[in-house]
């Protein structure tokens, strides 16, 4: 039986690959979609014409549904949205901004729109804006995060009680156990980032993937809260940020330290010492690089086994 997320996206499994900057290109998105999940191209690291190229290559690589994740604070947002419309992408995930700005425009063009939130307040605003579904992302997540520091286990039931539309859980999810837990908490599907960031098809550099796999419990921290909260591996760059914050550095100083290419330098180019290595807390549980298809199949197979076992125990 298909649930609301499977029906909404016409996918086999309610597993969505997150639109991660410098990791989520057409290879990863098409691999996830071809396996029955929903792959997303991460537009946040792409110039408009680069996004067009990735969309076209993804179309050539899969005949299954896929989408594009667009940070609404992107400076050339109108160009990105025009390309998405011209290339006839049917699914858009928006994040990092006000959903009311673009949701109606996209919906009027017949697109399915999903917005990423980190609080009940913004979940309600997204529903009022008319989105088709919400991704509720907990404090454990990698990349940019909410200032409230609400964990996924707390956030999902709060959001489920506050909105009626389909709900996708994100943050700290990497296996069947966490997927089933999120379903019990009220989610209709899950969005997974960190595990796909280390997949074979991820655009991330192997140096970056290896650092994620080597990291252990406590290997990440949420930082740069004065600018935009982001979870990082604790490398040399993180130590510089941490020291600056502890001595009371201004927003301007932190912005200068961050610069404009830190994430690309770390994730895409593989500078594991001076780059910004964004990843979720669940990095500690990731043990190897795998093909994206194997990740999807493994999670879904183990999810079905777990669910059957629980049903058998209570029957």
C-alpha positions, 0 to 999 in steps of 0.5 A, spaced: 500 500 500 502 506 498 502 512 503 501 519 501 509 521 500 509 515 495 503 517 491 505 525 491 511 523 488 509 517 484 515 513 487 516 506 490 519 508 497 518 514 501 525 515 501 528 522 499 535 524 497 537 531 500 539 536 496 546 537 498 550 543 496 556 540 492 554 533 493 547 532 489 548 532 482 545 529 476 549 522 478 546 521 485 539 524 483 538 519 478 541 513 481 536 514 487 530 515 483 532 509 478 532 505 485 525 507 486 526 513 491 526 520 490 533 524 487 534 531 488 539 535 485 542 541 489 541 547 486 545 551 492 552 550 489 550 551 482 550 557 477 543 557 473 546 554 466 550 549 471 543 547 474 540 546 467 546 541 465 544 537 471 537 537 469 538 535 462 543 529 464 538 527 470 533 526 465 537 522 460 539 518 466 532 516 468 525 516 466 523 516 474 521 522 478 526 527 480 526 534 483 530 540 485 532 543 491 532 551 491 535 555 497 530 561 497 536 566 499 540 564 492 542 571 489 539 569 482 533 565 484 529 568 479 534 565 474 533 558 477 526 558 477 525 560 470 530 554 468 526 549 472 520 551 469 523 551 462 526 544 463 519 542 466 522 539 472 515 537 476 518 537 483 521 543 487 524 543 494 525 550 497 529 551 503 532 557 507 527 562 506 519 564 506 515 559 502 510 564 500 515 568 496 515 562 490 510 557 492 504 560 489 508 561 482 510 554 482 504 551 484 500 555 478 505 552 473 503 545 475 509 543 480 509 539 486 512 544 492 515 542 498 518 546 503 524 545 509 522 547 516 526 546 523 520 549 527 512 548 528 512 556 527 515 555 520 511 549 518 504 552 519 507 558 515 509 553 509 502 550 510 498 556 509 503 558 503 500 552 500 506 547 499 504 540 498 508 537 503 513 539 509 520 536 510 521 537 518 529 537 519 531 536 526 537 539 530 541 533 528 542 534 521 548 536 517 549 543 513 544 549 515 540 548 521 535 551 525 536 556 531 532 552 535 536 546 536 530 542 536 531 534 535 528 530 530 524 526 535 521 532 538 520 536 532 516 530 528 510 529 533 510 537 534 509 538 526 505 532 525 500 535 530 500 542 527 499 541 520 495 536 516 499 535 509 504 530 508 510 530 512 517 528 511 522 527 517 529 529 516 535 529 521 539 524 524 536 518 519 541 513 516 537 506 516 531 502 517 531 503 524 530 511 524 526 511 518 521 506 522 521 511 528 520 517 524 514 513 521 511 512 528 512 519 530 508 521 525 512 522 518 510 519 512 517 519 509 524 520 510 529 525 507 536 522 508 542 527 507 549 524 510 549 517 508 547 519 501 553 524 501 558 519 502 555 514 496 559 513 490 555 517 486 555 523 490 559 529 487 563 530 494 570 529 494 573 522 496 577 526 501 571 529 504 567 522 504 573 518 508 573 524 513 566 523 514 567 515 515 572 516 520 569 521 524 566 518 530 561 520 536 561 527 537 565 529 531 561 534 529 558 541 532 553 546 530 556 552 529 556 559 526 549 561 529 550 568 528 550 568 521 547 561 519 547 555 523 551 549 520 553 543 522 561 541 521 566 536 522 571 538 527 577 540 522 582 545 523 577 550 520 572 548 525 577 550 530 578 557 527 571 558 528 570 555 535 576 559 537 573 566 534 566 565 537 569 563 544 573 570 544 566 574 541 568 575 534 563 579 530 558 577 525 563 581 520 569 577 522 566 570 522 563 572 515 570 574 513 573 567 516 567 563 512 569 567 506 565 565 499 568 558 497 569 554 504 564 549 502 566 548 495 573 547 498 572 542 503 566 538 500 568 538 493 575 539 492 577 535 498 581 540 502 579 536 509 583 541 513 581 548 511 574 547 508 567 547 511 566 540 512 558 540 512 555 533 515 550 531 520 551 527 527 549 521 524 556 521 520 558 517 526 554 511 524 556 511 517 561 506 515 563 505 508 562 508 501 556 505 497 552 505 491 546 509 492 542 504 489 544 499 495 543 504 500 536 505 498 535 497 497 538 496 504 534 501 508 527 499 505 529 491 505 531 492 513 525 497 514 520 491 512 523 486 516 523 491 522 516 493 521 514 485 520 517 483 526 514 489 530 507 487 528 508 479 529 510 481 536 504 485 538 499 480 534 
